């Protein structure tokens, strides 16, 4: 671990969580992936995806310091684990296939710590 990263980890969260994360909408399917390199990949699940940082800097050592949790408010995902904290050292994905809407909250915390940020009212819409 670099000296800069080590010093940042000792004084609080090692990265900065994004101010907002994008929603996903498509005629075929939707996806939201929290990658273990700090990227959020969202889109149609079949190659029409966009990316944005969920944490900066976007490096595996920083992402591994976090856990993600998705809680469904309404609708259902086709795939993806919900209702429990998952290590961001492994990429995580949630998908919706077939028509419908999933409304959910996505939260992040440092491993084993309190919730640092919750993105409320996120949606996946498949017409």
C-alpha positions in Angstrom: 0.0 0.0 0.0 1.4 3.4 -0.9 2.3 5.8 1.8 -0.4 8.3 0.7 -3.1 5.6 0.7 -2.0 4.3 4.1 -2.0 7.7 5.6 -5.5 8.4 4.2 -6.8 5.1 5.6 -5.6 6.0 9.1 -7.5 9.3 9.2 -11.0 8.3 8.0 -12.5 6.9 4.9 -9.9 6.3 2.2 -11.9 7.7 -0.6 -14.7 10.1 -1.4 -18.1 8.7 -2.2 -19.9 10.1 -5.2 -22.5 12.9 -4.6 -25.0 10.9 -6.7 -25.3 7.7 -8.7 -27.2 7.3 -12.0 -30.3 5.3 -12.6 -30.8 2.7 -15.3 -33.6 2.4 -17.9 -33.8 0.3 -21.1 -36.3 -1.6 -23.2 -34.6 -5.0 -22.7 -32.9 -5.1 -19.3 -31.2 -2.9 -16.7 -28.2 -3.3 -14.5 -26.2 -1.6 -11.8 -22.7 -2.9 -11.0 -20.5 -1.7 -8.2 -17.1 -2.7 -9.5 -14.2 -3.6 -7.2 -12.1 -0.8 -8.9 -14.4 2.0 -7.8 -16.6 2.3 -10.9 -20.4 2.2 -11.1 -21.5 0.6 -14.4 -25.1 1.1 -15.2 -27.2 0.5 -18.3 -29.0 -2.1 -20.4 -26.9 -5.1 -19.3 -26.1 -6.1 -22.9 -23.3 -3.7 -23.8 -25.0 -0.4 -23.7 -23.6 0.6 -20.4 -22.1 3.9 -19.0 -19.7 4.3 -16.1 -19.1 6.7 -13.3 -17.0 6.6 -10.1 -18.8 5.5 -7.0 -15.6 6.3 -5.0 -12.5 8.3 -5.8 -9.8 7.6 -6.3 -11.0 4.7 -8.4 -8.5 2.0 -7.4 -9.1 -1.5 -5.9 -7.3 -0.7 -2.6 -9.7 2.1 -1.9 -12.8 0.2 -3.1 -11.9 -2.8 -0.9 -12.2 -0.6 2.2 -16.0 -0.3 1.6 -19.1 -2.4 1.8 -22.3 -1.9 -0.2 -25.9 -2.7 0.7 -29.0 -2.6 -1.5 -32.5 -2.4 0.0 -35.5 -2.7 -2.2 -38.4 -0.3 -1.6 -40.7 -1.7 -4.4 -40.4 -4.2 -7.3 -38.0 -7.1 -7.6 -34.5 -7.6 -9.1 -33.9 -10.5 -11.4 -30.4 -11.0 -9.9 -28.4 -9.5 -7.0 -28.2 -9.9 -3.3 -30.2 -7.4 -1.2 -30.7 -6.6 2.5 -27.1 -7.4 3.6 -23.7 -5.7 3.5 -21.4 -7.0 0.8 -17.7 -6.4 0.4 -16.6 -4.1 -2.4 -13.4 -6.0 -2.8 -15.5 -8.1 -5.2 -17.6 -6.6 -7.9 -21.4 -6.7 -7.2 -24.3 -6.5 -9.7 -28.1 -6.1 -9.6 -30.2 -6.6 -12.7 -33.8 -6.3 -13.8 -35.0 -8.3 -16.9 -38.5 -8.1 -18.1 -40.9 -5.2 -17.7 -41.2 -3.4 -14.4 -39.6 -1.0 -12.1 -37.4 -1.6 -9.1 -37.0 1.3 -6.6 -34.2 0.8 -4.2 -31.7 2.4 -1.8 -27.9 1.8 -2.1 -25.7 2.4 0.9 -22.0 2.4 1.5 -19.9 2.1 4.7 -16.3 1.4 5.6 -15.9 -2.3 6.3 -17.8 -3.0 9.6 -18.5 0.7 10.3 -21.6 2.9 10.3 -23.3 3.9 7.1 -21.5 6.7 5.4 -23.8 7.5 2.5 -27.2 6.3 1.2 -28.5 6.9 -2.3 -32.2 6.9 -1.8 -34.9 6.2 -4.4 -32.7 4.8 -7.2 -34.6 3.1 -10.0 -34.3 0.5 -12.7 -37.1 0.8 -15.3 -37.7 -1.8 -18.1 -40.8 -0.8 -20.1 
